[in-house]
Amino acid sequence: MRLGAKVRPVKFLREARRRRALEAAEQGELLPPHKGVYLIPNLLTTAGLFCGFFGLIAAIGGRYQVAAVAILVAHVFDGLDGRLARLTRSTSRFGVEYDSLSDLVAFGVAPGVLAYKWALEPLGHWGWLAAALYVTCAALRLARFNVQIGTVEKRRFVGLPVPAAADMIAASVLLYYYLVELTAGEPLAFVWRELLILGLTYALGALMVSNIKYLSFKGMRLRDRQPFWALVVGILGLKLVIAEPQVVLFAGCSIYMLSGPAAWLWGWRGRRRLREAQAAARAAM
């Protein structure tokens, strides 16, 4: 009887912790690790960190295409760990902090070094300052994301996501070398490549720390039934990716990067018209 009396409270406490974890996951809260960490999501985060670090080494060694691919693979792992953690309700404060540190290396430092070594180095201090500003903005964006967890709309990001900014740099590198092979030479004068990447780096940094809203795609329910045309569009998109992956990747990253400012400008025009209409109504009264 004594053994049963000891086991029963232990089972009760475990069940209570489990219910608390499920309730916290449903409400978007994060619990600190009790006596350990969730293994699979953090292993996927580590894989993304390894890819980012490998991309950093490849960029320093002059293998720019390899570095770009490594950054893109890191984004795949970054998406998998978060989705898996939400599906299995294994989110935790440790996982969020570890994911942010991994993102800073894979999508902050690695793309910054890649942009610097690939195009910005000949610009001297203007080049390394641009790369350093990109890394700083990435760190600020990640810190702000951690602070705003649970207080902002889940369907939208505030500022350009750091992985999307890194994808834009990686896609630019891959597109450039694709055009080199296609034209059998330099598609752009070297100075134009430097200036374009300089402007892109500053623009990405500004968008990351801005208050412009971006779609997060977290509300998409791909497991539910979809219209038939959605399947047709998906098949066509898959064919385009297989036929011209560099072009499609660059186009997709560019559209997403510009979607935020475009939506903000559209909303600003609507708000301006509303204010003018309200001012006209007050004047008529």
C-alpha positions in Angstrom: 0.0 0.0 0.0 2.8 2.4 0.7 4.2 1.9 -2.8 0.8 2.6 -4.3 0.5 5.8 -2.2 3.9 7.0 -3.6 3.2 6.1 -7.2 -0.3 7.7 -7.3 0.9 11.3 -6.6 3.7 11.0 -9.1 1.2 10.0 -11.8 -1.1 12.8 -10.8 1.8 15.4 -11.1 2.9 14.0 -14.5 -0.7 14.2 -15.8 -1.1 17.7 -14.4 2.1 18.9 -16.2 1.0 17.3 -19.4 -2.4 19.1 -19.3 -0.7 22.3 -18.5 1.7 21.9 -21.5 -1.2 21.1 -23.8 -3.2 24.2 -22.6 -0.1 26.4 -23.0 0.5 25.1 -26.5 -3.1 25.8 -27.5 -2.9 29.3 -26.1 0.5 30.1 -27.7 2.3 30.2 -24.4 5.8 28.9 -23.8 6.9 26.8 -20.9 10.5 26.6 -19.6 12.0 23.1 -19.7 11.3 21.1 -16.5 13.8 18.3 -16.5 14.9 18.2 -20.1 14.3 19.5 -23.6 12.2 18.2 -26.6 14.6 16.2 -28.7 13.4 16.1 -32.3 12.5 19.9 -32.8 15.9 20.9 -31.3 17.8 18.4 -33.4 16.2 19.9 -36.5 17.2 23.4 -35.2 20.7 22.1 -34.8 20.7 20.8 -38.4 19.8 24.3 -39.6 22.6 25.7 -37.4 25.1 23.3 -39.0 23.9 24.3 -42.5 24.2 28.0 -41.7 27.7 27.5 -40.3 28.7 25.4 -43.3 27.4 28.2 -45.6 29.5 30.7 -43.6 32.7 28.6 -44.2 31.8 28.1 -47.8 31.4 31.9 -48.3 34.7 32.6 -46.7 36.3 30.0 -49.0 34.9 31.5 -52.1 32.3 28.8 -52.8 29.4 31.2 -53.1 26.9 28.9 -54.8 27.5 26.2 -52.2 27.0 28.8 -49.5 23.7 30.0 -51.0 22.4 26.4 -51.2 23.4 25.8 -47.6 21.4 28.8 -46.5 18.4 27.6 -48.4 18.6 24.1 -46.8 18.9 25.8 -43.4 15.6 27.5 -44.1 14.0 24.1 -44.8 15.1 22.8 -41.4 14.0 26.1 -39.7 10.5 25.6 -41.1 10.4 21.9 -40.2 11.4 22.4 -36.5 8.8 25.1 -35.9 6.0 23.2 -37.6 6.9 19.9 -35.9 7.0 21.6 -32.5 3.5 23.1 -33.1 2.1 19.8 -34.4 3.5 17.8 -31.4 2.8 20.6 -28.9 6.4 20.6 -27.9 7.0 24.3 -27.9 9.2 25.7 -25.1 11.1 28.8 -24.1 14.3 26.9 -24.6 13.3 25.9 -28.1 12.4 29.5 -29.0 15.7 30.9 -27.7 17.8 28.2 -29.3 16.0 28.7 -32.6 16.7 32.4 -32.5 20.4 31.8 -32.0 20.5 29.3 -34.8 18.6 31.8 -37.1 21.1 34.5 -36.3 24.0 32.3 -37.5 22.2 30.8 -40.5 20.2 33.8 -41.7 22.1 36.7 -40.2 25.8 36.1 -40.1 26.1 33.6 -43.0 24.2 35.7 -45.6 26.0 38.9 -44.4 29.4 37.3 -45.0 28.2 35.8 -48.3 27.1 39.2 -49.6 30.3 40.8 -48.4 32.7 38.2 -49.9 30.7 37.8 -53.1 30.1 41.5 -54.0 30.6 44.0 -51.3 34.3 43.5 -50.4 35.7 45.8 -53.2 33.6 48.7 -51.8 35.8 48.9 -48.8 34.3 50.3 -45.6 30.9 50.8 -47.4 30.8 47.1 -48.1 31.5 45.8 -44.6 29.3 48.4 -43.0 26.4 47.3 -45.2 27.0 43.6 -44.3 27.4 44.5 -40.6 24.2 46.5 -40.7 22.4 43.5 -42.2 23.6 41.3 -39.4 22.6 43.9 -36.8 19.1 44.3 -38.2 18.7 40.5 -38.3 19.6 40.3 -34.6 17.2 43.1 -33.8 14.4 41.5 -35.8 14.9 38.2 -34.0 14.9 39.9 -30.6 11.7 41.8 -31.4 10.1 38.6 -32.6 10.8 36.8 -29.2 9.5 39.8 -27.2 6.3 39.9 -29.3 5.4 36.2 -29.1 1.8 35.9 -27.9 1.0 39.6 -28.4 0.9 40.0 -32.2 -1.3 38.4 -34.9 0.0 34.9 -35.8 -1.1 35.2 -39.4 1.3 38.1 -40.1 4.9 39.0 -39.3 6.0 42.5 -38.2 8.9 43.2 -40.5 10.5 41.0 -43.2 11.3 37.6 -41.6 15.0 37.0 -41.3 14.9 33.7 -43.3 13.2 35.5 -46.1 15.9 38.1 -46.2 18.6 35.4 -46.3 16.8 33.6 -49.1 16.8 36.8 -51.1 20.6 37.1 -50.9 21.0 33.4 -51.6 18.6 33.6 -54.6 20.5 36.6 -56.0 23.8 34.6 -55.9 22.2 31.6 -57.6 20.5 33.7 -60.3 23.7 35.5 -61.0 25.7 32.4 -61.7 22.8 31.0 -63.7 22.9 34.0 -66.0 26.7 33.7 -66.2 26.3 30.1 -67.6 23.4 31.2 -69.8 25.3 34.2 -71.4 28.7 32.5 -71.3 30.1 35.6 -69.6 29.4 38.3 -67.1 25.7 39.3 -67.3 26.4 42.6 -65.5 29.4 44.9 -65.2 31.1 44.1 -61.9 30.5 47.6 -60.5 26.7 47.3 -61.2 26.7 44.0 -59.3 28.4 45.7 -56.3 26.0 48.6 -56.3 22.9 46.4 -56.7 23.9 44.1 -53.9 24.8 47.1 -51.7 21.3 48.6 -52.2 19.7 45.2 -51.7 21.5 44.7 -48.4 20.5 48.0 -47.1 16.9 47.5 -48.2 16.7 44.1 -46.5 18.0 45.5 -43.3 15.5 48.3 -43.3 12.6 45.9 -44.1 13.5 43.5 -41.3 13.3 46.2 -38.6 10.3 48.0 -40.1 6.7 47.7 -38.9 5.5 46.5 -42.4 3.3 43.4 -42.1 4.2 40.2 -44.0 2.0 37.1 -44.5 3.2 34.3 -42.2 1.4 31.3 -44.0 0.8 29.8 -40.6 -2.9 29.8 -41.1 -2.7 27.7 -44.2 -4.4 24.3 -43.7 -2.9 22.1 -46.4 -4.4 19.0 -44.8 -7.9 20.1 -45.6 -9.7 19.7 -48.9 -8.7 22.3 -51.5 -10.3 23.4 -54.8 -9.3 21.5 -57.9 -7.6 24.6 -59.4 -5.3 24.7 -56.4 -3.9 21.3 -57.4 -3.5 22.5 -61.0 -1.6 25.6 -59.9 0.6 23.5 -57.6 1.5 21.2 -60.5 2.4 24.1 -62.8 4.5 25.7 -60.1 6.3 22.4 -59.5 7.1 22.2 -63.2 8.5 25.7 -63.2 10.6 25.0 -60.2 12.1 21.9 -61.9 12.6 23.7 -65.2 14.1 27.0 -63.9 14.8 26.7 -60.1 17.0 29.8 -59.9 14.6 32.0 -61.8 11.6 30.8 -59.9 13.3 31.1 -56.5 14.5 34.6 -57.2 11.1 35.7 -58.5 9.3 34.2 -55.4 11.7 35.8 -53.0 11.4 39.2 -54.8 7.6 39.0 -54.8 7.4 38.2 -51.1 9.9 40.9 -50.2 7.9 43.5 -52.2 4.5 42.3 -51.0 4.8 44.0 -47.7 5.6 47.5 -49.0 3.0 47.1 -51.7 0.3 46.1 -49.2 1.4 49.0 -46.9 1.1 51.5 -49.7 -2.3 50.2 -50.7 -3.5 50.4 -47.2 -2.0 53.9 -46.8 -3.9 55.1 -49.8 -7.1 53.7 -48.4 -6.5 55.3 -45.0 -5.8 58.6 -46.7 -9.0 58.5 -48.6 -10.9 57.6 -45.5 -9.4 60.6 -43.6 -10.2 62.9 -46.5 -13.8 61.6 -46.6 -14.1 62.1 -42.8 -12.7 65.6 -43.1 -15.1 66.5 -45.9 -18.1 65.1 -43.8 -17.1 67.2 -40.8 -16.7 70.3 -43.1 -20.1 69.7 -44.5 -21.6 69.6 -41.0 
